[in-house]
Amino acid sequence: MKCHYCENDCVKSGVRKNIQRYRCKFCKKYQQATYIKPRIPQEKYEWTIRLNNEGCGISNIARLLEISKSSVQRLIERIVANLQIPEINERGQSYEIDELRTYCGNKRNELWLIYAINRCSKRIINFAVGRRTKENIAIVVSMIQNLWSL
């Protein structure tokens, strides 16, 4: 077998979990001929969506479904990548724009969540996450102005 890292020859070097392992003569790294990552069943994927929508954290979902935190995070990132912003066709509604201050890591790393919500239906119309700047506020306000101009 050829080394995955340096393309030199490898020799057999033991078995681990019934899988033959090899060691490179040159770079001394251990490797296998093939790597198999177990797939997460579709049922656990659907439960991840449900639990995330209920407000469960990554650690809770991982513990309940008995999968790793990194797998849960990858599933959530895959879900987010497929989301599309719904088209909003509302007229004559009243909206409320609000902001929430939080931080990521430490309190010096300040973040703001600026959002617009429909007062009657309680639906989030638009939001922006980042620093408290005129540009981020303008993202949310421009959506409301577009709805009023319809």
Solvent accessible surface area in square Angstrom, and as a share of the most:
residue,aa,sasa,rsa
1,M,81,0.36
2,K,118,0.50
3,C,1,0.00
4,H,99,0.44
5,Y,131,0.50
6,C,42,0.25
7,E,117,0.53
8,N,56,0.29
9,D,76,0.39
10,C,13,0.08
11,V,67,0.39
12,K,145,0.61
13,S,41,0.27
14,G,47,0.45
15,V,97,0.56
16,R,152,0.55
17,K,173,0.73
18,N,146,0.75
19,I,69,0.35
20,Q,53,0.24
21,R,50,0.18
22,Y,35,0.13
23,R,84,0.31
24,C,1,0.00
25,K,123,0.52
26,F,149,0.62
27,C,41,0.25
28,K,111,0.47
29,K,96,0.41
30,Y,106,0.40
31,Q,1,0.01
32,Q,24,0.11
33,A,59,0.46
34,T,92,0.53
35,Y,140,0.53
36,I,151,0.77
37,K,136,0.58
38,P,114,0.71
39,R,221,0.81
40,I,49,0.25
41,P,75,0.47
42,Q,115,0.51
43,E,116,0.52
44,K,58,0.25
45,Y,42,0.16
46,E,74,0.33
47,W,105,0.37
48,T,0,0.00
49,I,56,0.29
50,R,129,0.47
51,L,25,0.12
52,N,55,0.28
53,N,114,0.58
54,E,140,0.63
55,G,66,0.64
56,C,37,0.22
57,G,37,0.35
58,I,66,0.34
59,S,60,0.38
60,N,60,0.31
61,I,0,0.00
62,A,7,0.06
63,R,153,0.56
64,L,97,0.48
65,L,21,0.10
66,E,149,0.67
67,I,30,0.15
68,S,60,0.39
69,K,121,0.51
70,S,61,0.39
71,S,11,0.07
72,V,0,0.00
73,Q,88,0.39
74,R,108,0.39
75,L,6,0.03
76,I,28,0.14
77,E,99,0.45
78,R,124,0.45
79,I,28,0.14
80,V,89,0.51
81,A,84,0.65
82,N,108,0.56
83,L,123,0.61
84,Q,160,0.71
85,I,156,0.79
86,P,88,0.55
87,E,148,0.66
88,I,15,0.08
89,N,116,0.59
90,E,24,0.11
91,R,170,0.62
92,G,74,0.72
93,Q,55,0.25
94,S,49,0.32
95,Y,31,0.12
96,E,71,0.32
97,I,74,0.38
98,D,60,0.31
99,E,59,0.26
100,L,94,0.47
101,R,152,0.55
102,T,62,0.36
103,Y,108,0.41
104,C,75,0.45
105,G,79,0.76
106,N,78,0.40
107,K,149,0.63
108,R,216,0.79
109,N,64,0.33
110,E,58,0.26
111,L,53,0.26
112,W,38,0.13
113,L,55,0.27
114,I,3,0.02
115,Y,50,0.19
116,A,0,0.00
117,I,37,0.19
118,N,2,0.01
119,R,130,0.48
120,C,101,0.60
121,S,59,0.38
122,K,139,0.59
123,R,108,0.39
124,I,93,0.47
125,I,9,0.04
126,N,36,0.18
127,F,118,0.49
128,A,9,0.07
129,V,89,0.51
130,G,16,0.15
131,R,146,0.53
132,R,136,0.50
133,T,49,0.29
134,K,175,0.74
135,E,121,0.54
136,N,27,0.14
137,I,60,0.30
138,A,53,0.41
139,I,87,0.44
140,V,0,0.00
141,V,46,0.26
142,S,50,0.32
143,M,47,0.21
144,I,18,0.09
145,Q,113,0.50
146,N,91,0.46
147,L,11,0.05
148,W,155,0.54
149,S,91,0.59
150,L,102,0.51
